[in-house]
Amino acid sequence: MRASSPNMTSLRQRKGSRGKEAAEGQTQQSNCCSHHHPDKILQGDWSWGSIIWTSIGWSVSVGLGLLCSIYVATLHENDLWFSNIKEVEREISFRTECGLYYSYYKQMLQAPSIQEGLSELIQDNLTESRRTINLLQRMNIYQEVFLSVLYRLLPLQAYLEPVYFYIYTVFSLQAVYVIALYLTAWLLSGSWLAGTLTGVWYILNRVDTTRVEFTISLRENWSLPFFALQVAAITCYLRPQLSALQQKVTVWLMFVTTFCFCLTWQFNQFILLVQALIIYALDCGDLLSTTQVTTLYLVQVSGLLSVWLLQFCNSMILGSLVLSFIVAALFVRHCQSSLRTGGLLLRVAKLLLHTGLVLLLTFIINFLTKRALQLQSDEHIFKFIKSKFGLGPTRDFDASLYLCEEAFGLLPLDTLERLAGTLLLYPYIPTVLLLSGTLVAAVLQNLRPKGGGVEAFRPDVAYNLLHTVLYGLLAFSTMRMKYIWTGHMCAVAAYGVCGTEIWTLLLKVLRCNTKALLRVVRYAVPLLLIGWLYYKFWPKLMEELSDLREFYDPDTVELMTWISTKTPKQAVFAGSMQLLAGIKLCTGRVLTNHPHYEDKDLRERTRQVYQVYARRSPEEVYGILRAAGADYVVLENSICYERRHQRGCRLRDLLDLSNGHVGGASCLLAGIPQPPQRDQ
C-alpha cells in the first residue's frame, strides 16, 4: 500500500476498499513542511545545508539531555548531601522497593564471582523466608545484573564507587528520555526547534514529568526512556517515503526498545495493551496498511516473548491481556476479509461487530490461558481496577491497600495548574482538539465507499495523537501513571507550536496564509516562548539548585546498626514491606515479605504478617509470625499511630475490615499510650 502523504493538506483519491486504494495514485500538494531538512536527509539529500542543519539539531538534543541529567543528579546530591553521608545512610535513602532492587546489585558485587552471584539470584532463599525463589523470574532486575557485571569487568573500581556507577546510569537514562522526546517532536513537526521546546518543557515541569531524583531505582525510571525511544521509532516507521533499508532499521529499533522496555518494568504488559489498542484503532480507521499493523503487533509480541524466555518462562507474560488481544485482533482480522466493503453505515456496523468479536475472543483466550497456567499473580491489579470504578467489593485487603494510596487516586487538579504555569497546557489543548476533530473527519471519509479529494491524515501524527489521549486518560484515572503522559505531552504541545496545522488554520481565518508568513511564525513563536521561559524560570532553577539539605534519619540508622551488630546473619525479620526492603539492603537479613507484590502467596503472607497491627490476640500473632519463620518483628509507631491517611484508610482499619472486625484496632505496642489527636 502506498504510504500517506507527509502533510495533512495532501489529496488522495479513494475507491471504496483499502486494497483498491493501493493501486491508485495520490496527488500531493507541497507546502513548507515538505522542505524540512529531516525529510531531505531521510530521502537521501546529503547537501551541506541539510547536514549542518541536522547536526545542529542533534547537538542541541544531546545538550538538553545532558542538562536534564546533570540537573536531576545535582538535585539528588543537594537534597541528601549524598557524597558526605555514611554508607548506611546512602542505602537507607533507597526507600521502599528501591532498596530491594538496589540490594540485588549490591549482592551481585559482593558475590565471589559473577557465576556464583547469578546462582544466588536464581536460587534465592533470603528474600522470602522458608522459600527458595528465582529472582530473575519473579522480578525485573536484569538491569541490576547487567550493571553489576559491567562494573566488575570495567576498570572502574579505583575511580568510581559502585553506588555512583548505579545512580549515574539511571540519571544518564534521563538524557536518553529527553533525546527521545526531542526526536519525536522533531519528526512530527519537521523542525528541531520543536524538540528544543520539548526538552525545555520537560525540565521545567520536572515535578510532573519525573521523580527520578528521589526514587532512583524504581522500574519506571529504567523503562520509560526506552518506551520514549520506542515511540520515536514508531513515529519514524509511520513516516512516508522510507526506503526498504530505513524500514528494516526502524523495525529493529522498535524491537530493541520494546524488548528493553518490557525487560525493565513488570507493568509492561498493561502499557503495551494501551499501545495495542491505539494500533487497533488506527487499523479500524484505515490509517495504517496491513503490513504496518502486522509489523507493529509482531514487534510487541516478539519483545514480550523474548522477555518471557529471559525470565525463565514467566507465566505472567503469557497470561497478559495484551498477548491475548493481539492474537484475537489478528485472527478476527484475517477471518473478516470483507470488513472494508460497503457503505458508511454498513462499514461502521461491521467495525462494531469486529470489535465485539475481538474483545470477546480476547477474554476467552485470556481466561483459558490463565486457567491452563493456573495464573493468579496479577489478580490484585484487576481487583484494584474493579474496586476503583465501583465494579467489585472493596473489602479486599490488596485492593484497599492500593485505593488508599494517593498515588493510585485521581490526578489532582493542581497538576494542571503547574503545567499551565509553564505555558505547556495552553498549546497542548488546542493542538489535541484540532487534531482530534481532523482525525474524526478523516476516518469518516475513509469509511465512505467513494470519496473525492479528501485530506489524508498522517499516520505518525495519528499515532501520537491517540497515544497522548489514551495515556492522558490513564493519567487522570491513576495519578502514578501521569509520568507516562506528561513527557509525551511536551512533544505534542511543541508539535502544535512548531507544526503547520494550527498555524495554517489560524492564518486562513485571518486571511493572510502565505508560505513566507507561515515560516516566520513557526520559527518566531517557539523562539519567543523559549526566551520567555528562560527569563521567568532560570532564576528559579538556580535558586532550587542552591538549596542545600542533608539526609537525617537517626532512628532508622540506629535500627540498621543494631540489626547488623546484635542479630545473627540468618535471622528472619518481619515488618512492613517498605522497612523490610531497607533491612534487606543494609543488613542482608532474611525477610518474611517485601514490596514486590506480583505473587499471590507473597500477598497473602504480607496480609498475615500485618496482623500484628490488627485486632488479634498476642497468641494468634505469635503463631502467624512463627509460621512465616520470623525471629524478630519490627513494629513502627508511624503505622500504629498513623496520620498519613484518614480514618478508614489506615493499615489497621484495612486489616479489621478484611478480617470482618468492627470498630477501631488495637496495637501490640504494649505500654505505649495512644497520643492525643491533633489537628491535621
N, C-alpha and C positions, 0 to 999 in steps of 0.2 A: 504494500500500500504506500502511496506517495505521502511523504510527511506533510504536516500542516505548514502553512506559511508562518514566518517568524514574526509577524505582527498582526494585530487584530483588525487592521483595515484591509487585509488581503481578501480577494474574491475567489470563490470556488464554486463549481457547478456540481450539484448533487443529482443523482438519478436513482433515487429510491433505496437501493440496498448498498451495503458497505462494499460488497465485492465488486459491484459495478463501478463504484466510485474510484476504485483503484486504477481502473483503466482510463479514467477521464483526466484531461489536462486541467491545470489550475493556472489562472491568470493572477499575477501578483502586481500590486502597486507598491512602489518603493517610497519610503519616507526616511526621515533621519535615522530611524532605528536600523535601517538596512546597511548603514555605512559605518557601524561601530567597529573599532579595531579588533575586539574579541571575535566578532563574526569573520573578519578578514583572516585572522590567524587560523580559526577553525577551518576555513575554506582554502588554506594554503597560501595566503598572501603574506609573504615574509619581507615586505618592504621595510626600509629603515624606520619610517614613521610608525608603522604598526609595532615593530619590535621595541622601539623606545617607549612608546605609549604603554604597551603591555608590561614592559619591565618596570616602569614607574608604578603601575598598579600593583604588581606583585610585591614590590619593595614596600609600598605603603601597607599592604596586608600583613607582611611579616613584622613591620614596625609596630602596628597596632596590636598584633598578637603578643609580641614581647612586652609591650607596655602593659597589657592586661595581666600577663603572667607575673611581672615584677610588682605590679600594684597589689595583687592578692597575696603574694609572698611577703611583701612588706607589711601589709595589714596583719597577717598572721604573726610575724615577728614582733611587731609593736604591741599587739594585744596581749601576748603571753611572755614577752621577753625571752623567746624560745632559746636563744643562743646562750643564756646565762643561768637557766634554771637547772635543777638536778635531773638526772636521767629518769628517776621515778616520777618526777613532776611532768616531764615530757610525755611519758607513757600515759599518765592519768589524763592528760589533755586530749588523748584519743578516747573520747567519751562514747558510751553506749556501744553499739555494734561496730563502730570504728575501731575500738580497742580489740575486739575479737578478730577482725580481719588483719589488723596490723600484727597481732600475736603470731600469725602463721608465717609472715615474713620474717619475724624475729626467730621463730622456731627453725625455719629453713637455714638461716645464717648460723645458728648455734649447733646444727647437726654436724657430726664428724665429716660427712660427705654429702654431696648432692643426692646420691642414690639412697642413702640412709634417711635423708630428710624427706624425700618423696615417699619412701616406705612408711615413715611415721605418719604422714598425712593420709595415705591410703588405708592404713590400719591404725586409726587414732582411737585411743581409749582414755584421753584426758579431757576432751571437750564435754562428753556426757558420761557420767559415772555408770559403771556396770554395763557399758555398751561399747562395742567396737564399731566405728563408722568409717566410711570412706569420705573424707572431706572434699576430695576433688569431685566426687559425685554429688554430694549434698549442697556444696556451696560454690559460688563463683569466685574462686580465689586463684585462678591461673595467673592473674596479674601479679599477685604477691610471689608466686612461684617463679615467674619469669624474671621479676626484678631481683629476687634473691640470687638466682643463678647468674644473672648478668653481673651483679655486684661481686660475686665470688670469682668470676672469670676475668673481669676487667681489673687493671692495676689502679684501683681507686682507694684502697683501704688506707693508704698513707695520707690521702688528701681530703677525703670526704667521709664523714660518719654515715653509718647505714641509714639512720633516721632522715638525714638530709637528702640522701640519694632517693629515698622514698617520696618525701614530700615535694622535692623539686620536680620529680617526674610528674606528679599529679598537677602541680602548678603549671608545668610546661604544657600539659594537655589543654589548659585553658587557652593557651596561644593557638593550639590546633583548632579549638572550638571557634574562636574569633575568626581565624582564617577561613574556616569552612562557611560560616555565616556570610563573611565578606564575599566569597566566591559565588554563593547563591544569589546575593543581591546583584553582583556584577553580571552574572549570566542572565538574570531576569531583565535588567534594565539596559544592559549594554554599556554601562558607564561605571568605572571603578570608584567614582565619587559616591555612588550608592553603597558600595562596600565600605568606604571610609565612614559614611554616616552610620552605617550598621555597627561598625566597631565602636564608634564614639558612644552611640546609644547603649550598647551592651555594657560598656564600662560604667557609664553614668548611672545606669539602672542596676548596679551590682546587687543591691539588696533583693531584687526580684528576679534576677537572671541567674544567680549562682550563690551557693553558700559554702563554697569550697574552702574558704579561709578558716572556718571553724568546724567543718565536718569533712576533713581531708579524705578519709578512707571510704566514705560512702560509695556504694556501687555506681550511683548515678554520675558522680564526678569522673569516674573512669569511662562510662559508657556513652554519655551524651555527646562528647566530642566526636566519637565515631559515628553516632547517629546523625549529627550535623554534616559530617563528611558524606555519609550515605545519601542524604537529601541533596547535597550539592552534586553528587554523581548522578542521581536520578534526574535532576534538573538538566544536566548536560546531556544525558541519554535521550531525553524527550525533545531536544532541540532538533530542528530540521537540518537537512543537508549535511549530516555527518557521513564521513566515509566509512567503508566497511571496517578499516583498521581502528578508527576512532570509536566505533560502536563496540568492537571487541574489548578495547581498553576500558571503556566506561562500564561495560558489563562486569569485567573482572574487578574494577574498583568498587562497584556496588556489592559484589560478593564479599570481598575482603572486609569492607567496612561493616557490612551486615554481620559477618562472622565475628568480628571484634566486638561489635555492639552486643550481640547475643551472649558471647563468652563472658562478658564483664558485668552483667546485671541479670538477676534472677527474674525480674519482671519483664524481660524482653518480649515474651510471648504476647503480653497484653498491649504493648506499644506497637508491635508488628501487626496485631489484629486490627487496630485502628488504621494502620497503613494499608492493610489488605482491603479494608472497606473503602478506602479512598480509591484504590486501583479499580475495585469493582464498580464504583460509581462512575468513574471516568470511562470504563468499558461500556456501561449501560448508556451513557450519554454519547456514545460513538465518537469519543475524543482520542482514543488510542487504537492502534492497529492490533490485530490478533497476535502478531509477533511480539509487540511491546508488552501486551498484557501477560502473555505466557512467560516471557522472559522475566518480568518483574516478580511474578508469582514463584517461578523456579529459583530465582535468586534468594527469596525469603526461605523457601523450603531447603535449599542447599545449605544456607547459613545455619538454620536450626538443626538439621541432621548432622552437620559437621560438629556442632557443639554437643549434640547428643552422643556422638561417638567419643569425644574427648572427655565427657562427663560419665564415662562408663555406663552408657545406655540409660541415662536418667529418664525414668518413665514419665516424669512431669512434663517433659518436652513433647513426647509422643501423644500425651493426653491433652495437649494445649488446644484451645479453641481455634487458633489461627491455622494450624495444620488441617484440622477438620474442615474449616471454612474454605481453604484453598482447594482441597480435594473436591469438596462439594461444588464449588464455583466452576472448576474446570470440567467436572463430569457433566453437570447440567448444561453448561455452555456447549459442550460437544454434542449432546443429545438434541438440543433445540437449534437445529440448523436454520429454521425459518423465523428466527427471532426478529430479524431486521427487514421484514417484508410487511406490506400492508400500509394502511393509512395511519394517521397520527393516533387516533383513539385506539385502534387495534394494536399498534405497537406499544402504547402505554399499558394496555391491558396485558399484553404478552410480557412486558417487563415486570409488572406486578406479580404475575404468576411465576415468572422466572425467579424473582427474588424470594417469593414464598417457598418455592421448591428448594432453593439454595439454603435458606435458613433451616427448613425442616430437615434436610439431609445433613446439614452441619451438626445439629443437635443429636441426630440419630447416630452419626459416626462417632461423635464425641462421647456419647453415653456408652456405646458398645465398646469403645476403646478403653474407657475408664473401668468398665466392668471387667474386661478381659485382663487388664493390668492391675486390677484392684487398687486403683489410684485414688488417694484421698489427701494428697499433700497440699493441694490448692483450694480445698473446700472452704477454708476460713475466708478466703478472698470473696468467694461468691456469697457466703453468709453475710459478710460486711456490705456487699453491694445490695443484697436484698433488704437488709435491715436499714440501710441508708435511705433507700427510696420507699420504705414502708411496705415491702413486699414479703416480709418474713418476720419471725419472732425476734424480739430484742433482748430476751433473757439469756441468749448465748453469750458466754463469757468472752470468747475471742472476738466476736463481732462488736460487743460493747466496748471492749478494750480499744478497738480502732475508732469507733464512733465518738468516744470521749476525748480523743486526741485532737487538738486544734488543727494539726497538720492535715487531718483527714476530713475536716469540715469544709464548708463552702468558702470560696475565695473572698476575703474581706474587701470591702469597698475602698479602704484606704490604699489598696494596691493600685487601683485605677487612678487615684489622686496622685500617687507618686509618679506613675507612668505619664500622666498629663503634665506634671511639673517639669519634665524634661522634653516636652513637646512631642513625645513619641506617640501618644494616643491620638492626637489631632489628625495627622496624615493617615494613620492606620485605619481608623474607622471609615472615612470616605473611600479609601482605596478598596477595602473589603466590600463595602456596599456597592460601589460602582462595578467592580469585577464580578460580584455575585449576580447582579442584575444582567450583566452582559453574558455571563455563563449560562444563566437560565434561558435567555433568549436564543443563544447559540445551540443549546441542547434541544430546545423545542423545534428549532429549524432543522436540526439534524434528524429528528424523528419524523419529519414530514417526508412523504414519498417522493415529492419533486420540489426542488427549491430553485429560485432564481439566484441572483447574486446575493450571497449571504456572507456575513462576517465570520471568518474562521477563527475560533478561539485557540490560542496557542496551548498545546498540551502541557508544556512546562509551567506556564502560568496557572493553568487549571489545577495541576497537581499541588502547587504551593498554596493556592487559594483554599482548596479543600483541606490541606494539611493544617493551615493556621486556624481554620474554622473548627474542625473537629477536635484538635488538641486544645483549642481555646475553650470549647465546651467541657472538655475533660478537666481543664484547669479550674473552671468556675465550679464544677461539681466537687472537686477534691483539691484543696489548696496545695498539697505537696506536689501535684502534677504540673504546677504552673511553670516550673523550670524547663519543661519540655516546650512550653508555648512561648514564653517571653523572649527567648533568644531568637527564635524564628520570627517572632513578631517584629523585631528590629529590622530584619531583612525585608519583610513585606512592606513595612512603612517606608523604608528607604527606596524600595522599588516604586512606590507610589509617588515619592518626591522626584525621583530621577528618571522614571519611565515616561513614556509618551502618552499613555492612555488618558490620564486625568487632565494633563495639560492640554492635550488636543481638544478634549471636550470643553474645557473652560475657555480656551481661546476661540472655539467655534461659537460659543454663546456670546462672547464679546465681539465676534465678527472681525477678528484680527489674526486668524490662523495662518501664519506663514512659516515656512521652514526656518528662516533666519531667527524669527522671534521665538519659535519653539526651542531652538537650540540654545539661545541666550537664557531663556527661563530655566531650562533643565539644568544648566550649569551654575547659574547665578543663585537660584534659591538654595540648593544644598550648601554652597559656599557660605551664604549668609547664615544659614542655620548652624553650620559648624562654628562659624565665628561667634555667633550669639551664645552657643553652648559653652564655648571656651571662655568667653567673657564672664558668664554667670557662674560656672561650676568649677573652673580651675582653682580659684582661691579656696573653695570648699574642699576640694580634693587635697590641696596642700595642708589645710588645717586638719583634715582627717588623718593624713599621714604623719602629722606631728604629734598626735595624741598617743602618748606612751603609757602603757599599763604593764602589769606584771601578774603572772599566774599566782594564785593564792588559794590553796585548799589544804590547810594543815591537817584537818581531821582525816581526810582520805589518805594523805601521805603517811600519817601515823598508823592507820589501819593496815596499809600495804606493808609498811616496815614491820609491824607486829606479826603479820601473817608469814612474812618471809623468814623471820628470825625465831618465832616461837612455835611454829607448827611443822609437822612432818611434811616432807615433799610430796608424799602420796595422799595427803589429807584431802577430803572431799568437802567442798563448800556449797551451801545452799543460800539462796537470797534472791534479790530482784535480778532480772535479766541484765539490766543496764550495769549494775555494780559488778556482777559476776564476770562480765566481759573484761572489765578493768583488772579484776583479780587474776584472770587467766593470763593477761598480758604482763602484769607487773610481778607476779609471783610464780606463775606456771603451775598452780594447784589445779586439781581436778574439779570440775563443775557438775552440778546436777542439771542445770538448764542454762540457756543462753539466748541472745536476742534473735538469732536466725530462726524464724518462725515457720519455715516451709517444711514442716514434718508433723504429722498428726500425733504421733507418740510423744514428741517433744512438747507440743502444745498441751497435751493432757498432763504431762509431768509438771510443766510450769504451773498449770492451774492447781495441781496438788501441792506443790511447794509453797505457793502463795496462800495456802490455807493457814499459814502461821499468822496472817493478818485478818482471818475471818473469825466468825463466831464458832469456834471449835474448842473442845477441851484440850488441855495440855497433853493428855494421854493420846488423843487422836492425832494431834500434830506430831508428836514424837514418833508414833508408828508410821506416819506418812513419810517423815524425813528419813527414818532408818530404812524404809523400803526403797528409797531412792539412793541409799548408800551414803547419806550425808554424815560427816563427822562434826561439822561446825555449821551454824546458821548465822547470817549477818542480818540483824534487824535494824531498820532505818527509821529514825524519828520522822524524816520527811514523808514517809509513807503512812506511818501511824497517825501523825497529826497533819495530814495532807491539806494544803490550802491552795495548791495549784489548780485543782478542779473544784467545781461547785458540788454541793451535796447531791449524791446520786451518781456521780461520776468518779468518786474516789475509789481507790482499789478495793478497800474493804466493803464499800457499798456494792460494787460489781460482784464480789465474791458472795456476799449474802444473797444477792438477787439470783445468782447462779445456783446457790445451794438451797434456795427456797426458804431462806430465813427472812424474817420480817423485822424491821427496826434497825437501829444502829449496830455497829460491830464493835467488839472489844479487841484490844491489842494485848499481846502477850508480854509487853514491856512492863513487867511487874515492878511496882514501886515507883513508877514514873507517872505523876498525876497528869490528867488532861489539862493542857494550858487553856487559859480563858480565851473566848472568841474575841477577835479583833476585827476592826473594820478593814475590808479589803482595799 
